[in-house]
Amino acid sequence: MEYKIEKHVAIPDRSKWGEIVTSMQVEDSVLLNNMDEARSLCRTMRKRQQKGLVRTTSDGVRVWRIK
C-alpha cells in the first residue's frame, strides 16, 4: 500500500461551537438554551483569544462577543 502526503488540509474543529465563534464579529450575540452552553461557547472563544459576555434574558441565555 502506498501513502500520499498531502499539504494544506485543514484540521477539522472538534468543538461544536467552532463555526459559530469563527463567524462572530465584535458586538454579535447568540441566544442559547442554557448556561452550560454559554460556558462552553465562552471557553471556545477564550481558546481563540476572543472574549464573551454572558447575560440571562427573558428569552434564554445570550452570549455577546466583546473582543
C-alpha positions in Angstrom: 0.0 0.0 0.0 1.3 3.5 -0.9 0.7 6.6 1.1 0.3 10.0 -0.3 1.5 13.1 1.7 -1.0 16.0 1.4 -0.4 19.6 2.2 -2.8 22.4 3.3 -5.5 20.1 4.5 -7.5 21.9 7.2 -7.8 20.2 10.6 -11.4 19.7 11.5 -12.7 21.6 14.5 -13.6 19.3 17.4 -15.7 21.9 19.1 -19.4 22.2 18.2 -19.0 26.0 18.7 -16.1 26.4 16.3 -18.1 27.6 13.3 -20.2 30.0 15.4 -17.1 31.5 17.0 -15.3 31.9 13.7 -18.3 33.7 12.1 -19.0 36.0 15.1 -17.7 39.6 15.0 -17.4 42.0 17.9 -20.9 43.0 19.2 -22.6 40.0 17.7 -24.6 37.8 20.0 -26.2 34.3 20.0 -29.2 33.1 22.0 -28.6 29.8 23.8 -30.8 27.3 25.7 -28.9 27.2 29.0 -25.9 28.4 31.0 -23.9 25.2 30.2 -24.0 26.0 26.5 -23.0 29.6 27.3 -20.0 28.5 29.3 -18.9 26.1 26.6 -19.2 28.8 23.9 -17.2 31.2 26.0 -14.5 28.6 26.7 -14.1 28.1 22.9 -13.9 31.9 22.4 -11.1 32.2 25.1 -9.2 29.5 23.3 -9.3 31.7 20.2 -8.2 34.8 22.0 -11.7 36.3 21.9 -13.9 37.4 24.8 -17.5 36.7 25.5 -20.1 38.3 27.8 -23.0 36.2 29.2 -26.3 37.5 30.3 -29.6 35.8 31.2 -32.5 37.4 29.3 -36.2 36.7 29.2 -35.7 34.6 26.0 -32.8 32.5 27.4 -29.1 32.9 27.8 -27.3 35.2 25.4 -23.6 35.5 24.7 -22.0 38.5 23.1 -18.6 38.7 21.6 -16.9 41.8 23.1 -13.3 41.3 21.9 
